[in-house]
Amino acid sequence: MTETTRKLSFHVVARRTDAHGSIARCKSAELSLDTDLAGRVDAFNPAELLLAAVSACIIKGIERVTPMLKFRLRGVQVRISGVRQDVPPRLESIDYEILVDSDESEQRLALLHDNVRKYGTVFNTVAPGTRLSGVLRRQTEED
């Protein structure tokens, strides 16, 4: 007998509200989008949304694996930036820094980072087409 796996599917509806912006809806959430050619400071533009998606994927991956690894942490912060090339327009690189507030050993921090890189859906979607690199390190008082 063949075993079938259930695939997850996702659905978002985005609608232009005017020449200055759009709204994306998913489940019972709503997000303002910067689709204004002049840009907006009160909404995420498409590149920032992609960076936010990678960040959320990293954090969700950490939430998923910490119980399995019995990894103790007090908090996580992701700092991420992308560099856009003009021709053709694309993000040529994304660099991230994952700051983990934890007393776990350096080896366990490395294990956590390995899991983030291996099992993140958005991370693994973006990585083949963009130089995606970063570090996971212990958060310090200066951070």
Buried (B, 14 or more C-beta within 10 A) or exposed (E): EEEEEEEEEEEEEEEEEEEBBBBBEEEEEEBBBBBBEEEBEEBBBEBBBBBBBBBEBBBBBBEEBBEEEEBEBEEBEBEBEBEEEEEEEEBEEBBBBBBBEBEBEEEBBEBBBEBBBEEBEBBEEBBEEBEBEBEBBBBEEEE
